[in-house]
């Protein structure tokens, strides 16, 4: 089956992801826009009203006009050469596919759409935020002993950064853990770029805090 895959950025509603955190994949049966933590959007040919070049105000790329109620109305894939990309999408047969698509593909897309575009379970997100804040605020509130008066960070901040790093690592490497974090049918690969970025940032910050005088 002929398909295309492009790397770029995205505007989904008011949120924006930059290159290279977004993947667009299109074949005759499906269009996928994987914007990592911002959302994983899956479309059948019948879901699409039109695909058009985006305006300069929204960013160079293509605007995907769709009729999926659970998705944000504004969906833009950011890339250079929007008109050429639309022609390549047409060549896959996706925009001119009036017939039924394979039942297993349609069932998978419907499952994705019914759970919304955000890939993580909200209880997991809330638990992460609560634990992160408890650990990070521990230094300010003195839970972990005294810290430098000029730099009020210490064991609490280190613990928060280590927690975030290990959370991302476990989501990537442990299938049982990722099932606790991600919605049904989602895979760690769907948010791999976000998880790697989180590990990079928290790893660098943990190292910097560790070598600072306390």
C-alpha positions, 0 to 999 in steps of 0.5 A: 500500500502506498503511503507517505510519512512526514515530520513537522510541527502542528497547531491543534487548537491553541497548542503548538508543537514544533518540528520534529515532534509531529508525524503525519502518516497517510495511506488510502484508508487512514490519515494519522497526525501524531503530535505526541503529548498534544494529541494523536489524531486518526481520520478515515476518508469520510471524516475529512471535509477538505485539506487546504494550504494553511494561512500564513497567520496559522503557520505554513503547512496544511489545514485539515478540515474534519467532522470528528466531534471529539477533536479540536476544530483547528488542526494544522500540520506545519511544514514547508511545501503545503501544496505539494504535500496535498498533491502527495496525499491525493496520490495515496488515494485517501482523498478519493476513497469513497468505498468502505475501508477494512473493518479492522482499520475502521474499528481501530480508528473509531476506538481512537476517536471515541477516547479523544486525542489526548493519549494519557489517562487523566488520573495518571496526569493528575497523580503525576502533577500532585507528586511532582508538586509535593516533591518540588515544594518540599524544599520551599516548605522545609520538608527535606531540611534547610536549603541554601537561602539564596538557592532554595532548592535541594533534595525535594527538587532532585527527587521531583526531577528523578521522579519525572525522569523515571516516570518517562523511562518506565512508560517507555520500557515497561508495557504494564506501566504504560498501560496504567498511564496511557488510554486503551489502544495507545502505545508508548511510541505515540508519545515517545518524542515527548518522553525522550524530551522529558528525560533529557530536560529532567536529566540535565536539570538534575545534574545541574542541581546536583553539582550546585553548592547547597 
